[in-house]
Amino acid sequence: MNQGLSPILLFVYNRPWHTQQTIEALQKNELAPESELFIYSDAPKNSDAKENVEKVRDYIKKIDGFKKITIIERDKNWGLANSVIDGATTILNEYDKIIVLEDDLMTSPYFLNFMNSALETFADRDDIFSITGFSFSSTFMNFQKNYSEDIFLNYRPMSWSWATWKNRWDKIDWDVKDYPDFVSNKTKISTFNKGGTDLSHMLKMQMDGKLDSWYIRWSYHALLQNKLTIYPTLSFVNNIGHDNSGVHCGIDKTNIYSHRELNQNKHFMLNKDIELNNNVISNFNKAFNIKLKSQIKWAIKKLLAIS
């Protein structure tokens, strides 16, 4: 597996402490010394962000521990959506796969092992659109004792660590040109919302100009094409950004994103023929059900957090 490891893309902005935690955890990954790292540093949106952007840039220029490090400093503020779309597209024009992180994700030492192995194992499964190293807490997911797989399939993509292949990414229509047809087609809306009933609401916000999210457009393409995402049963990733420090992350009052301990399993099993598990999907979708009015405000904040 040491041949052809995926490059890693890391998107950073104005959170020096979070960025340092993310990079230090990534440096401890077993495959870090053999992996190329591309760091995209966005320019400050305003004068308030300038000092911390400079602190982040000073820090990333001093790191080591990877096969090669390339830093791309934006000279103007792109915003996360444009930066991710451009960065991923640029790197995928040189490589056939990528692993992507943002600046508030702490990883297990075997995160890169899992992501690279999954990219290799599922490259020829056309129904798999992406891989994530993140998973919700086992208490939240209510995994039953008889669930023996180290991974599960889900309709919903995940942005808190993800990986994909060039031949999937290149097919995405970032302008969502067929949106007028989508909003009048109940079957397509139902298909989209298999990943969570919040998705169509989030897409409407995007198309109305109230949200700028690469994630919802990525999800739209995946679900309307009946593509799936591979999740680990136990998470290789912790999101440390729910402390009100980020542009998109508020405070997680539900505790469903927290993990006491990261997955330390180096010898995981990747069942190439794995199928959807209805019990897992049912438990997962409960978190994204916004039918109750009291949940709507919280749900929108959560949507912004994963965009």
RAMORA-V205263 format. One line per field, one symbol per residue. burial: # if it has 9 or more other ideal C-beta (glycine too) atoms within 8 Angstrom, else .. A space follows every 50 residues. Layout:
# RAMORA-V205263
burial: ???
This chain:
# RAMORA-V205263
burial: ....#########.##.######.###.#.##..##########....## .##.###.##..#..#..#.##.#...############.##..#.#### ########.##########..#.....##########..##.....#.## ####.###########.##..##..#..#..#.....##.###.###### ######....#.############..################...#..#. .#...##....##....#.#...#..#..##.###.####....##.### #######
